[in-house]
Amino acid sequence: MGDPQPTDLEHFACALRRRGLSLNRGPCRALQINVGLLCDLACRHCHLEAGPGRTEVMSAATMAEVVAFARRGCFELVDITGGAPELVPGIANFLAQLSEVAPKLMLRSNLTALGGPQAEPLLQTCVSRRVALVVSFPALREAQVQSQRGAGVWEKSLAMLRRLNALGYGREGSDLELHLAVNPGGAFLPADQTATEKRYRRELLARWGIVFTRLFTLTNMPLGRFRRWLEQSGNDAAYLRALAQAFNAATLPGLMCREQLSVSWDGHVFDCDFHLAAGISLGETRTHVRDLPEPPAPGTPIAAADHCYACTAGAGFT
Ligand code: SF4
């Protein structure tokens, strides 16, 4: 898969070169693990085209290889994402094993898959291992959430946030972190993060009694299902141009790819989850985690692609 390519768009790599900039790794502190594309939802903004019809999930054998790599890599943080990680068989045990080799774990959830009796063992593991949760909650209006994510998502999401608060997640003084991930409803950049966090904090507490730790605004990636939506709605060229025009060199030192490595459900390594979605392998060749003795050294080049403009636009991708 490549990037949508308006003819007058300067390639991201050229934009860096023209400014005398480069994209290289720093110390590798985090391991992100994408455990599969299976999801109970099929959100419009998904850069991976995850959904209920996808069958790609991490096997028990690959999980064992990833745990072994996490041990070798001495990571400060292991970050689990999907699809919906909750639906992957053996996920609770996988988290428990990872918590033995990394001081901090993070689980990304769409909230809906975390509900119901099947997710209860995972939820209990998250509480007992103090796993930080990053949950998607893209808007404060039911109609907007459901147009992005599907019918019934709004009520299930609110119910799950209340349940997480009841377990201690997001409460002041608690070490159970609950972070909200908010992304725009269309082909535009996210609003200011600080102002958005204030608004969400005020409205969620006043209307539903819900509290959380922090909020992150995310830029929609021009990949996967969102890319198709951009093309079908005729917004692809304008969106890429808007991202390129908002290029901010100050975001480069803090880019997540500088400190993190991504592993796919079949055990291959990538600079980040977006390169994973675009099929851009780490380095020159496709490498399996079992064949990687250690994380890439500081100074290793990171592949530049045009979707990187989404990470360097405005305040950057947190
Ligand atoms: S998409 Fe973002 S995180 Fe990935 S390599 Fe490009 S700048 Fe880094």
Residues whose N, C-alpha, C, O or C-beta is under 5 A from the ligand:
A	BS01	SF4	L255 M256 C257 D271 C272 F274 H275 A303 H307 C308 C311
